[in-house]
Amino acid sequence: MKVAVVGATGVVGQEMLRLLESSPLGDSAPRLLASARSAGTKIRWRDAELTVELLNDDTVLDDLDVALMAAGSETARKWAPRFVAAGVAVVDNSSAYRLDDEVALVVPEVNPEAVPRGPAIIANPNCSTIILLLALKPLMHLAPSRVIADTYQAVSGAGRAGLDALEREATGGEFRIDDPFPFPIHGNLFPSIGEVGADGVTVEERKMLDESRKILGDDSFVVQGTCVRVPVARCHSIAVTMLFRSDDPARLSSALDALRQAPGLIVEEDPQAPPTPGRLSGVHEVSVGRVRAPSSDALQLWVVGDQVLKGAALNTVQIAELWSAKNG
Ligand SMILES: NC(=O)c1ccc[n+]([C@@H]2O[C@H](COP(=O)([O-])OP(=O)(O)OC[C@H]3O[C@@H](n4cnc5c(N)ncnc54)[C@H](OP(=O)(O)O)[C@@H]3O)[C@@H](O)[C@H]2O)c1
């Protein structure tokens, strides 16, 4: 398989390159694509030094099988259909196509069957949604009436510019008006991510609901919560409360059994040592801790995952591997 990484110089693109080094998709070196800002940059991949190419109208696409895109919605809207027209499957990290009825939205541990045959756009879900669903999918047989999910989202979720803002402020630098966050983030937090709709719900909160419904194939599923940006470099954390219509004292042990067997998930059972973003940066699996039933009609859990990996680059590479296995 010949793979291109579009956005190879970004936070997500860089992780994709590292993952391709040990992936079956890395049987030949990937092509690296980005904007004029970084075209010509050299990036090490295994023992080779690869040169970042400019993505423009002259870019040759038809030697490729798969394009892994992490270059924002605008680039995806313009380029994903062109890749597909050239016979290239696209796995895109932006929100551009996630809710398009014609496009599969995939978390390999949840709905691998959605991966299509042939060249097509496949969307990688929102990072918080992926991390949430790794923990929720094994519990869906318990039929919650409602899920409350409050997120604590790392600055790298806003890309290189988000990390730069935290690093600068943490070392005494000033907040800048062109930072991706509307207020200083060091020593602070901000309980609103993305535009706020007429109902007061933010775009990030809306994504979690709409995308979860599509991936689970259940339009009656309800997840609500507050998405908060926190001064953490990497890893999103989610405080989850599941509410049920009936009392069931046995629900907690049934939930723990299901979580322990779930793919891609680690259950951390010591309540004194719950999962934390600092420890889980760079880890592929999502961790769940503090699993408890504060009453017999509720379950609560604390979920942490590296959003650059499982929330983006790793999920994308896993989708591409599934696509390759189906189409190889
Ligand atoms: N960061 C996360 O945790 C995360 C999680 C889930 C999804 N995502 C999504 O993944 C995408 C990338 O995010 P990121 O965090 O990696 O952003 P980033 O660090 O800002 O990197 C953006 C990348 O896109 C490239 N790019 C920008 N405009 C381009 C254009 N016109 N043509 C070609 N390449 C272009 C940039 O290249 P230059 O070096 O040339 O500027 C850079 O490589 C976004 O859609 C984001 O929403 C991110």
The ligand as a MOL file (V3000), in Angstrom:
LIG
                    3D

  0  0  0     0  0            999 V3000
M  V30 BEGIN CTAB
M  V30 COUNTS 48 52 0 0 0
M  V30 BEGIN ATOM
M  V30 1 N -4.8910 17.5750 17.8330 0
M  V30 2 C -5.8100 16.6700 18.1780 0
M  V30 3 O -5.8240 16.1520 19.3050 0
M  V30 4 C -6.8700 16.2680 17.1900 0
M  V30 5 C -7.7550 15.2620 17.5550 0
M  V30 6 C -8.7510 14.8580 16.6550 0
M  V30 7 C -8.8470 15.4680 15.4340 0
M  V30 8 N -7.9670 16.4660 15.0910 0 CHG=1
M  V30 9 C -8.1060 17.0730 13.7640 0
M  V30 10 O -6.9580 16.7340 13.0010 0
M  V30 11 C -6.6510 17.8040 12.0970 0
M  V30 12 C -5.2030 18.2570 12.3140 0
M  V30 13 O -5.0750 18.6790 13.6530 0
M  V30 14 P -3.6420 18.9810 14.3150 0
M  V30 15 O -3.9320 19.1060 15.7500 0
M  V30 16 O -2.6110 18.0360 13.8450 0 CHG=-1
M  V30 17 O -3.3360 20.4440 13.7100 0
M  V30 18 P -1.9340 21.1860 13.5440 0
M  V30 19 O -0.9520 20.7200 14.5380 0
M  V30 20 O -2.2820 22.6160 13.4870 0
M  V30 21 O -1.4370 20.7000 12.0740 0
M  V30 22 C -2.1360 21.0600 10.9050 0
M  V30 23 C -1.4910 20.3890 9.7130 0
M  V30 24 O -2.2680 20.6850 8.5390 0
M  V30 25 C -1.3950 21.1830 7.5230 0
M  V30 26 N -2.1340 22.0850 6.6580 0
M  V30 27 C -2.7980 23.2090 7.0030 0
M  V30 28 N -3.3250 23.7870 5.9030 0
M  V30 29 C -2.9750 23.0090 4.8470 0
M  V30 30 C -3.2280 23.0630 3.4440 0
M  V30 31 N -3.9300 24.0570 2.9040 0
M  V30 32 N -2.6920 22.0940 2.6620 0
M  V30 33 C -1.9680 21.0850 3.1920 0
M  V30 34 N -1.6970 20.9700 4.5280 0
M  V30 35 C -2.2050 21.9320 5.3180 0
M  V30 36 C -0.3010 21.8790 8.3080 0
M  V30 37 O 0.8190 22.0400 7.4690 0
M  V30 38 P 1.8600 23.2720 7.6050 0
M  V30 39 O 2.9920 22.7770 8.4660 0
M  V30 40 O 2.2930 23.4670 6.1830 0
M  V30 41 O 1.1350 24.4270 8.1980 0
M  V30 42 C -0.0710 20.8800 9.4210 0
M  V30 43 O 0.7190 19.7960 8.9420 0
M  V30 44 C -7.7150 18.8820 12.3530 0
M  V30 45 O -8.7850 18.7000 11.4610 0
M  V30 46 C -8.1610 18.5870 13.7680 0
M  V30 47 O -9.4780 19.0460 14.0370 0
M  V30 48 C -6.9830 16.8690 15.9400 0
M  V30 END ATOM
M  V30 BEGIN BOND
M  V30 1 1 1 2
M  V30 2 2 2 3
M  V30 3 1 2 4
M  V30 4 1 4 5
M  V30 5 2 4 48
M  V30 6 2 5 6
M  V30 7 1 6 7
M  V30 8 2 7 8
M  V30 9 1 8 9
M  V30 10 1 8 48
M  V30 11 1 9 10
M  V30 12 1 9 46
M  V30 13 1 10 11
M  V30 14 1 11 12
M  V30 15 1 11 44
M  V30 16 1 12 13
M  V30 17 1 13 14
M  V30 18 2 14 15
M  V30 19 1 14 16
M  V30 20 1 14 17
M  V30 21 1 17 18
M  V30 22 2 18 19
M  V30 23 1 18 20
M  V30 24 1 18 21
M  V30 25 1 21 22
M  V30 26 1 22 23
M  V30 27 1 23 24
M  V30 28 1 23 42
M  V30 29 1 24 25
M  V30 30 1 25 26
M  V30 31 1 25 36
M  V30 32 1 26 27
M  V30 33 1 26 35
M  V30 34 2 27 28
M  V30 35 1 28 29
M  V30 36 1 29 30
M  V30 37 2 29 35
M  V30 38 1 30 31
M  V30 39 2 30 32
M  V30 40 1 32 33
M  V30 41 2 33 34
M  V30 42 1 34 35
M  V30 43 1 36 37
M  V30 44 1 36 42
M  V30 45 1 37 38
M  V30 46 2 38 39
M  V30 47 1 38 40
M  V30 48 1 38 41
M  V30 49 1 42 43
M  V30 50 1 44 45
M  V30 51 1 44 46
M  V30 52 1 46 47
M  V30 END BOND
M  V30 END CTAB
M  END
